[in-house]
Amino acid sequence: MPHRKLDVAALRRDLPATVAGRAAFAREQWRLDPARPPLFYAVDDLADLERTTPPGEAPASVLIEEALAALAVALVDDGARRLLVAGGETSGAVVTALEVRGLAIGAPLAPGVTWARAETGTGGGRKIDLALKSGNFGGTDIFTEAWSALV
């Protein structure tokens, strides 16, 4: 699966440019293989968050939520119609940024996680498939299984 880690230091320097770069990566991956979704992540372990929060600065988690929310909007604007989002705060940031007007609950993926059909307020009210996963539950392959369920 094509993937890129968000660089928190780069987000601190220029969040919009970093998000634009990740969106460009996604567009290139879709061109090369439309069936393989790109994966974006921010931390390998909790030390990543601790290392990247200088005193007096916004916590790394806030930057990551802002970046992933902005990236979700960019991807939907570019044609993405399916998003898997991990993390409760990140899920909230993505739903807010997309101006989701409502969710029609769909098939379960794991206890507490389902696919949902969402209508966005951004980009003229697009309909997208959305899975929001918070907490530490679900199998290690929950995201690949979820994606396979829709494809």
C-alpha positions as CSV (number, residue, x, y, z in Angstrom):
1,M,0.0,0.0,0.0
2,P,1.5,3.4,-0.9
3,H,2.0,5.4,2.2
4,R,3.5,8.6,3.6
5,K,4.1,9.7,7.2
6,L,3.2,13.3,8.1
7,D,6.3,15.2,9.2
8,V,5.3,17.2,12.2
9,A,8.3,19.5,11.9
10,A,7.2,20.2,8.3
11,L,3.6,20.8,9.5
12,R,5.0,23.4,12.0
13,R,6.9,25.2,9.3
14,D,4.1,25.2,6.6
15,L,1.0,23.1,7.2
16,P,-0.8,24.1,3.9
17,A,2.3,23.3,1.8
18,T,2.8,19.9,3.6
19,V,-0.9,19.0,3.1
20,A,-0.7,20.0,-0.6
21,G,2.4,17.8,-1.1
22,R,0.6,14.8,0.5
23,A,-2.5,15.5,-1.8
24,A,-0.2,15.5,-4.8
25,F,1.2,12.2,-3.7
26,A,-2.3,10.8,-3.5
27,R,-3.2,12.0,-7.0
28,E,0.0,10.4,-8.4
29,Q,-0.8,7.1,-6.6
30,W,-4.4,7.1,-8.0
31,R,-2.9,7.7,-11.5
32,L,-0.5,4.8,-11.1
33,D,-3.0,2.4,-9.5
34,P,-6.5,3.6,-8.8
35,A,-7.4,0.4,-6.9
36,R,-4.7,0.9,-4.2
37,P,-5.6,3.7,-1.8
38,P,-2.8,5.8,-0.3
39,L,-2.3,5.7,3.5
40,F,-1.4,8.7,5.5
41,Y,-0.2,8.4,9.1
42,A,1.5,10.6,11.7
43,V,3.0,8.5,14.4
44,D,4.9,5.3,14.7
45,D,4.7,5.4,18.5
46,L,3.8,7.9,21.2
47,A,7.4,9.1,21.4
48,D,6.8,10.8,18.1
49,L,4.3,13.1,19.7
50,E,6.4,13.8,22.7
51,R,9.5,14.6,20.7
52,T,7.8,17.0,18.3
53,T,6.0,19.4,20.7
54,P,8.4,22.3,21.6
55,P,7.5,24.3,24.7
56,G,5.0,27.0,24.0
57,E,3.9,25.5,20.7
58,A,0.6,23.8,19.7
59,P,0.7,20.1,20.6
60,A,1.7,17.8,17.7
61,S,-1.7,16.1,18.0
62,V,-3.5,19.3,17.1
63,L,-1.3,19.9,14.1
64,I,-1.9,16.3,12.9
65,E,-5.6,16.6,13.3
66,E,-5.7,19.9,11.4
67,A,-3.5,18.4,8.6
68,L,-5.5,15.2,8.2
69,A,-8.7,17.2,8.2
70,A,-7.4,19.5,5.5
71,L,-6.0,16.5,3.6
72,A,-9.4,14.8,3.7
73,V,-11.0,17.9,2.2
74,A,-8.3,18.1,-0.5
75,L,-8.7,14.4,-1.4
76,V,-12.5,14.6,-1.6
77,D,-12.2,17.7,-3.8
78,D,-9.8,15.7,-6.0
79,G,-12.3,12.8,-6.3
80,A,-11.9,10.5,-3.3
81,R,-15.2,9.0,-2.4
82,R,-14.0,6.6,0.4
83,L,-12.1,7.6,3.6
84,L,-11.0,5.5,6.5
85,V,-10.2,7.7,9.5
86,A,-8.5,6.6,12.7
87,G,-8.6,8.4,16.0
88,G,-11.5,10.0,17.8
89,E,-10.2,13.6,17.7
90,T,-9.0,13.2,14.1
91,S,-12.4,11.7,13.1
92,G,-14.1,14.7,14.6
93,A,-11.8,17.1,12.8
94,V,-12.4,15.4,9.5
95,V,-16.2,15.4,9.9
96,T,-16.1,19.1,10.8
97,A,-13.8,20.0,7.9
98,L,-15.9,18.1,5.4
99,E,-19.0,19.8,6.9
100,V,-20.8,16.4,7.0
101,R,-24.5,17.0,7.1
102,G,-25.6,13.5,8.0
103,L,-24.5,9.9,8.1
104,A,-26.4,6.9,7.0
105,I,-25.0,4.0,8.9
106,G,-24.0,1.0,6.8
107,A,-22.3,-2.4,7.2
108,P,-20.4,-3.1,10.4
109,L,-16.6,-3.5,10.2
110,A,-15.9,-4.3,13.8
111,P,-17.6,-3.7,17.1
112,G,-18.3,0.0,17.2
113,V,-17.1,0.7,13.6
114,T,-19.3,0.8,10.5
115,W,-19.1,2.2,7.1
116,A,-21.4,5.2,6.7
117,R,-22.6,7.2,3.8
118,A,-21.9,10.9,4.4
119,E,-23.1,13.9,2.5
120,T,-20.5,16.7,2.7
121,G,-21.1,20.4,2.8
122,T,-17.9,21.1,1.0
123,G,-17.5,20.8,-2.7
124,G,-21.2,21.1,-3.5
125,G,-22.5,18.3,-1.3
126,R,-20.7,15.2,-2.4
127,K,-21.6,11.8,-1.1
128,I,-18.7,9.7,0.3
129,D,-18.3,6.5,2.1
130,L,-16.7,7.1,5.5
131,A,-15.4,4.9,8.3
132,L,-14.5,6.6,11.6
133,K,-12.5,4.5,14.1
134,S,-11.6,5.7,17.5
135,G,-10.0,3.8,20.3
136,N,-7.8,0.7,20.5
137,F,-10.2,-1.9,19.2
138,G,-10.6,-4.0,16.1
139,G,-8.1,-6.4,14.5
140,T,-4.8,-5.5,13.1
141,D,-6.3,-5.8,9.6
142,I,-9.4,-3.8,10.2
143,F,-8.6,-1.1,7.6
144,T,-7.7,-3.5,4.8
145,E,-10.8,-5.6,5.6
146,A,-12.9,-2.4,5.6
147,W,-11.5,-1.3,2.3
148,S,-12.1,-4.8,0.8
149,A,-15.7,-4.7,1.9
150,L,-16.5,-1.7,-0.3
151,V,-14.3,-2.5,-3.4
